[in-house]
Amino acid sequence: MARYYFDVTNGNGLECDSEGQELQSLDHVRHEAGRILSDIAKDEIPVSRNVSIKVAVRNSEGIKVHTGELSFSSD
């Protein structure tokens, strides 16, 4: 298994993951990025009219291997 780091950018700015997680494959990486986006959205959407969340995933060598984004806008 390889270690991946999930860096999150949202209304609070950039939060870099310093611990990472060991995952079996890039499919698992995509699933975890989606879970992170969903969890953050559950907290932010009820209290904000405009939400933008990005998860950038890097491997242990610092190479970006996946990016997921979620945007929500309400009038």
C-alpha positions in Angstrom: 0.0 0.0 0.0 1.1 3.5 -0.7 0.6 6.7 1.5 -1.5 9.5 0.1 -2.0 13.1 1.5 -5.3 14.9 1.1 -4.8 18.7 1.0 -8.1 20.6 1.4 -8.9 24.1 0.2 -12.2 25.7 1.3 -13.5 28.9 2.9 -10.9 28.5 5.7 -8.0 28.5 3.2 -5.6 25.6 2.5 -5.1 22.8 5.0 -2.2 20.5 4.1 -2.4 16.9 5.3 0.8 16.1 7.2 -0.2 12.5 8.2 -1.6 10.9 5.1 -3.4 7.6 4.7 -2.3 4.3 3.4 -4.6 3.2 0.6 -4.5 0.2 -1.8 -5.2 1.9 -5.2 -6.1 5.1 -7.0 -9.7 3.9 -6.9 -9.5 4.0 -3.1 -7.9 7.5 -3.4 -10.8 8.8 -5.5 -13.3 7.3 -3.1 -11.6 8.9 0.0 -11.4 12.3 -1.8 -15.2 12.1 -2.5 -15.9 11.2 1.1 -13.9 14.1 2.3 -15.7 16.5 0.0 -19.0 15.2 1.1 -18.2 15.5 4.8 -17.0 19.1 4.5 -20.0 20.0 2.3 -22.4 18.7 5.0 -20.9 21.2 7.4 -20.5 24.2 5.1 -23.6 24.2 2.9 -26.1 24.8 5.7 -24.3 27.9 6.8 -23.1 29.4 3.6 -24.7 30.5 0.3 -21.6 29.8 -1.8 -19.3 26.9 -1.1 -16.2 25.9 -3.0 -14.2 22.9 -1.8 -11.1 21.3 -3.4 -9.2 18.2 -2.4 -5.8 17.7 -4.0 -4.2 14.3 -3.4 -0.4 13.8 -3.5 1.6 10.7 -3.1 4.6 10.3 -0.7 6.9 11.8 -3.4 4.7 15.0 -3.5 3.3 14.3 -6.9 -0.4 15.2 -7.4 -2.3 12.1 -8.3 -5.9 13.3 -8.0 -8.0 16.4 -7.6 -11.7 16.6 -6.7 -13.8 19.8 -6.5 -17.2 20.6 -5.3 -19.1 23.9 -5.7 -22.5 25.0 -4.4 -24.3 28.3 -5.0 -27.7 29.3 -3.7 -29.7 32.4 -4.4 
